[in-house]
Amino acid sequence: MADREVETDGVIVTPVSRYHSRHVGVLQAEHEKIEWRAERPRADRVRVREHTCDCKATFYELCQAGGLMFIRRTHRVMGKATVSESPWVLAKEAQELWLGLLMGSAR
């Protein structure tokens, strides 16, 4: 595969190595503060429903487990990762918080 974008039949193809997923929006002056807590094993399996791009030092995952949802935040500094979680809540509340995070109105 090419290491740069290539146009084929009017379609621009971006190589996989350059693909980024969603990025978190710019933090707004007035925003909801998420109550981040240390990660605790509460379920045998956790499903990641959505995630932000991990090209930055901090990235986020919208997770689901045991009928509840939460946001997992991973912050990497100097090769060390610190993981924290938002409160585990019903899906509707977690999805609203996730949208706020993506739009910059929650952090």
C-alpha positions, -999 to +999 in steps of 0.1 A: +000+000+000+012+035-007+026+057+021+006+088+009-029+095-003-037+082-037-066+092-060-083+063-078-114+068-100-121+101-082-118+086-047-090+096-024-076+066-006-057+073+027-032+047+038-041+028+070-010+040+088-023+076+086-058+070+097-071+088+128-103+082+146-123+110+163-105+136+182-118+153+214-132+187+208-115+219+221-124+224+258-151+251+262-147+277+289-178+265+306-179+227+307-191+198+328-164+184+350-163+146+348-157+129+381-127+107+372-120+077+395-092+052+396-099+021+374-114-008+393-122-043+379-160-044+382-168-068+353-153-099+337-156-084+302-158-048+290-169-039+255-154-007+240-183+008+220-164+039+207-130+055+211-111+086+203-078+087+184-048+075+205-024+098+187-025+122+217-012+116+252-048+112+265-075+092+247-109+080+257-131+049+253-169+046+257-173+013+274-201-010+283-203-038+309-229-053+331-257-033+317-240+000+324-217+023+305-188+045+314-159+064+298-124+052+303-096+078+301-060+067+294-032+092+299+003+083+288+034+102+300+070+090+297+060+055+288+036+051+318-002+049+313-027+060+340-062+048+335-093+063+351-130+059+347-161+081+348-190+069+370-208+038+357-243+049+346-272+040+324-265+041+287-285+073+279-265+093+305-231+078+294-239+086+257-248+122+266-215+125+285-196+110+256-211+135+232-202+163+256-166+150+257-164+149+219-178+184+216-156+199+243-185+206+267-173+180+292-139+169+305 
